Amino acid sequence: MRMHTFGRTAVISGTALAMALGAASAASAENRPRHRAPDAAAQYFVFTKRHQGFAYRDRIGAFHAQVRLTGRYSRQYPMAWSFQITNGRLKAIARGNAVCTATGLNGHYHDRHVVPVGYVWHSTVRPHRVRKVYVLSGTCTFPVQVGGRPGRAFVGFAFHYAINPDARGVSPKTAGSALTTTVRYGR
């Protein structure tokens, strides 16, 4: 196995990266940014009375979020969310706990936990304003060992969303454009 170094970041190449992630090619993983902005055609998920929950799963992990908009609910519109690294290969190469940090509400929300890799990391974000678009982003970093070489894994997500309890018949945007997940390796 070879390590490619770009400045201060080393990226595991070829077979090792494919083994760690399963499906993605090493070339696309090396060139992928930490968090991609959603494209203009489909930008964010809208929580409405009809669509109070959001769930997304890919080869890296699972993300869930919900806002209660029926019955008695808070006008601060708290959004409960969770993220879990579910990739078995990532969990297998982990050599310690993950330090997970989330930010949102234009810098007014911060959450930091030290948890085992694979733990269901969860929290609640509040307060929200109606119809304003927000981004909740998070990154978990943890030590890894691949092919006898130590390194660090960086697993991230970015969720773009808005809350509109008055919307009628509005369907949510597609999950693929509202949430992105990324993985990269370094020293």
Protein Blocks (a to p, Z undefined) as FASTA:
>chain_A
ZZddehjbccdehjlmmmmnomacfklmmmpcfbdcddfklmbdcddfklmcccdddfkb
ccdddddfehjddfklpacdddddfbfklmmmpgbdcdddddeehhpaccdddddehiac
ddddddddehiacdddddddddddeehiacdddddddddddddfkbghiacddfklmpcc
dddddZZ
